[in-house]
Amino acid sequence: MGASAEQIARWRARNPRAFGRPPLERAAFWAAGLLFAAWLLWVFRLFDITPQRIWNGLSGLGTIVVLMIPPSPGELWLDILQGLAESVAMAFLGTFLAAVVAVPLGFLGARNMVLNGLARFSLRRLFDGFRGVDSLIWALAYVRAVGLGPLAGVLAIFTADVAVLAKLYAEAIENAEKKQVEGVTAAGGSRSLAIRFGVLPQVLPVMLAQALYFLESNTRSAAILGVVGAGGIGLQIAERIRVRHWDEVAFIIILMVLTVSLIDWISGRIRRRLIGGAEGRVR
């Protein structure tokens, strides 16, 4: 027996997309598509993106790649190694300081630690403000403030990362299990002891894992900071690009890739051990 008109109408009301999108929704969809296409055309026109410019750029890039082969350390290879060591040291020191300072800030920004909503909200917005400024901008400011050299790079990495890590740490603290805290409190422990033995054992491995991830990222960022005068391997790259020693630039890039890969491998093993151990303790 076929369905009645009333049943079909009710079914169609419950399943509006069964017969296609409603006319108003289709019109809005096409309008959004046309607006996006118009925006793309405007961007291409604003940036003067043409097939001829793209082809010329690829041709120039091909010439540079040919000049990079074979890579060569050049005569000042000791300066290259020193610059690479400076970049790694900048990344490590900046990340370490940011991670240490971010721990108390993370507790202050966690909802389950600070009950004053206004204070917590203000601190979170401060985190957002610092996170909105890239480390390269901080590097330019610190080069002006403290002068050229790795100190500006360390301060730039620290300032750019401390707010991001504090936000991540606050979220980890908010997601911590309450049972451990309640157990310490039920045994007569104070609030500080509840944080020490109920919260920290849960979130500390996560905090360390996040800090290690930032160390990997900052090792790459340290090379860029050197270009603006913050020391490290970036300065060596900028000097060789200026004099068109592309074979030495290729050698530096290979060293950077190997260094980042080694740090990534080491920190990956440490993160897996930390997180695995934390999961075992929770179980």
C-alpha positions in Angstrom: 0.0 0.0 0.0 1.5 3.4 -1.0 2.1 6.1 1.5 -0.4 8.9 1.9 0.3 12.5 1.0 0.3 13.4 4.7 2.9 10.7 5.5 5.1 11.8 2.6 4.9 15.4 3.8 5.9 14.4 7.3 8.8 12.3 6.1 10.0 15.1 3.9 9.8 17.6 6.8 12.0 15.2 8.9 14.4 14.7 6.0 14.7 18.0 4.2 17.8 17.0 2.2 16.3 13.9 0.7 15.0 15.9 -2.3 18.0 18.2 -2.5 19.0 21.4 -0.8 16.3 24.0 -0.1 16.2 26.9 -2.7 17.4 29.4 -0.1 20.3 27.2 0.9 21.3 26.6 -2.7 21.3 30.3 -3.4 23.4 31.0 -0.3 25.9 28.2 -1.4 26.3 29.6 -4.9 26.6 33.2 -3.6 29.4 32.1 -1.2 31.1 30.3 -4.1 31.0 33.3 -6.3 32.3 35.6 -3.5 35.2 33.2 -2.9 36.0 33.1 -6.7 35.9 36.9 -6.8 38.2 37.1 -3.8 40.7 34.7 -5.4 40.8 36.8 -8.6 41.3 39.9 -6.6 44.2 38.3 -4.7 45.9 37.1 -7.9 45.5 40.6 -9.4 46.8 42.3 -6.2 49.9 40.0 -6.0 50.4 40.2 -9.7 50.4 36.4 -10.0 50.8 35.5 -13.6 51.9 32.3 -15.4 54.9 34.2 -16.8 56.1 35.2 -13.4 55.6 31.7 -12.0 57.6 30.2 -14.9 60.4 32.7 -14.5 60.6 32.0 -10.8 60.8 28.2 -11.4 63.5 28.8 -13.9 65.5 30.8 -11.5 65.0 28.3 -8.8 66.2 25.6 -11.1 69.4 27.5 -11.8 70.0 27.9 -8.0 69.5 24.2 -7.5 72.1 23.4 -10.2 74.6 25.8 -8.5 74.0 23.9 -5.2 75.4 20.7 -6.6 77.7 19.4 -5.2 77.3 20.8 -1.7 80.6 22.1 -0.2 81.5 23.2 3.3 83.8 25.9 2.0 86.8 27.2 3.8 84.9 28.6 6.8 83.3 25.3 7.8 84.2 25.8 11.5 82.0 28.9 11.5 79.2 26.8 10.1 79.5 24.3 12.9 79.6 27.1 15.4 76.5 28.7 14.0 74.7 25.3 14.1 75.7 24.8 17.7 74.5 28.3 18.5 71.1 27.6 16.9 70.6 24.4 18.9 71.7 26.1 22.1 69.3 29.0 21.4 66.4 26.6 20.8 67.2 24.5 23.9 67.7 27.5 26.3 64.7 29.4 25.0 62.4 26.4 25.2 63.7 25.4 28.6 63.1 28.8 30.1 59.6 29.0 28.5 58.6 25.6 29.8 59.8 26.4 33.3 57.9 29.7 33.5 54.8 28.3 31.8 54.3 25.7 34.6 53.1 28.2 37.2 51.3 30.2 34.6 49.5 27.1 33.4 48.2 26.5 37.0 47.1 30.1 37.2 45.2 29.8 34.0 43.5 26.4 34.7 39.8 26.5 35.6 40.1 23.9 38.3 42.9 25.7 40.0 41.9 29.4 40.0 38.2 29.9 40.9 38.3 33.6 40.2 36.8 33.8 36.7 37.9 37.4 36.1 41.6 36.7 37.0 41.6 33.6 34.9 40.0 35.2 31.9 42.4 38.2 32.1 45.4 35.8 32.2 44.1 33.7 29.3 43.6 36.9 27.1 47.2 37.9 28.0 48.3 34.5 26.7 46.3 35.1 23.5 48.0 38.5 23.0 51.5 37.1 23.3 50.6 34.1 21.1 49.5 36.5 18.4 53.1 37.8 17.9 55.5 35.6 15.9 59.0 34.8 17.2 60.5 36.7 14.2 58.8 39.9 15.4 60.1 39.4 18.9 63.6 38.7 17.4 63.5 42.1 15.6 62.5 43.8 18.8 65.1 42.1 20.9 67.9 42.7 18.4 67.1 46.4 18.8 67.0 46.1 22.6 70.0 43.9 23.4 71.9 44.0 20.2 73.0 41.3 17.7 73.7 37.8 18.8 72.2 34.6 20.3 70.8 36.4 23.4 68.2 38.1 21.2 67.2 34.7 19.7 66.9 33.1 23.1 64.6 35.9 24.4 62.5 35.8 21.2 61.9 32.0 21.5 61.2 32.4 25.2 58.7 35.2 24.7 56.9 33.6 21.8 56.6 30.1 23.5 55.9 30.9 27.1 52.2 31.9 26.4 51.6 29.0 24.1 53.0 26.5 26.5 51.1 28.1 29.4 47.8 27.7 27.5 48.6 24.0 26.7 49.6 23.3 30.3 46.4 24.9 31.6 44.3 22.7 29.3 46.3 19.6 30.5 45.7 20.6 34.1 42.0 21.1 33.5 41.7 17.6 31.9 43.5 15.9 34.8 41.5 13.2 36.6 39.9 14.3 39.8 40.1 10.9 41.6 43.8 11.3 42.6 43.1 14.8 43.9 40.1 13.7 45.9 42.1 10.8 47.3 44.9 13.0 48.6 42.3 15.5 50.1 40.4 12.6 51.7 43.6 11.4 53.4 43.9 14.8 55.0 46.3 16.4 52.5 46.3 20.2 51.9 45.6 21.8 48.6 49.3 22.1 47.8 49.8 18.4 48.5 46.8 17.6 46.4 48.4 19.5 43.5 51.8 17.9 44.2 50.7 14.3 44.4 47.3 14.4 42.6 47.8 16.7 39.6 51.5 16.9 38.8 52.1 13.2 38.3 49.4 13.2 35.7 50.3 16.4 33.8 54.1 16.5 34.1 54.7 13.8 31.4 52.4 15.7 29.1 54.1 19.0 29.8 57.6 17.5 29.1 56.3 15.9 25.9 54.9 19.3 24.7 58.2 21.0 25.6 60.1 18.5 23.6 57.9 19.1 20.6 58.5 22.8 20.9 62.2 22.1 21.0 62.0 20.5 17.6 60.1 23.4 16.2 62.4 26.0 17.7 65.5 24.3 16.3 64.1 25.1 12.8 62.9 28.6 13.9 66.3 29.5 15.3 67.7 29.3 11.8 65.2 31.9 10.6 65.9 34.2 13.6 69.6 34.3 12.7 68.7 35.9 9.4 67.5 39.1 11.2 70.6 39.2 13.4 69.7 36.9 16.3 72.8 34.7 15.8 73.0 31.0 14.9 73.2 29.3 11.6 70.7 31.7 10.0 73.5 34.4 9.9 75.8 32.0 8.1 73.1 31.2 5.5 72.3 34.9 5.0 76.0 35.7 4.4 76.5 33.0 1.8 73.3 33.9 0.0 74.5 37.5 -0.2 77.7 36.4 -2.0 75.9 33.6 -4.0 77.9 30.7 -2.5 75.0 28.3 -3.2 77.1 25.1 -2.7 77.8 26.2 0.9 74.1 27.1 1.4 73.3 23.5 0.3 75.8 22.1 2.7 74.3 24.2 5.6 70.7 23.0 4.7 71.8 19.4 4.7 73.4 19.9 8.2 70.2 21.5 9.4 68.0 18.7 8.1 70.2 16.1 9.8 70.3 18.0 13.1 66.5 18.5 13.2 66.0 14.8 12.2 68.3 13.7 15.1 66.5 15.9 17.6 63.2 14.7 16.3 64.2 11.1 16.7 65.6 11.6 20.3 62.6 13.6 21.5 60.2 11.2 19.9 61.6 8.3 21.8 61.5 10.4 25.0 57.9 11.4 24.4 56.8 7.9 23.8 58.5 6.7 27.0 57.0 9.6 29.0 53.5 9.2 27.7 53.6 5.5 27.9 54.8 5.6 31.5 52.1 8.1 32.4 49.4 5.8 30.9 50.7 2.9 32.8 50.5 4.9 36.1 46.9 6.0 35.3 45.9 2.4 34.8 
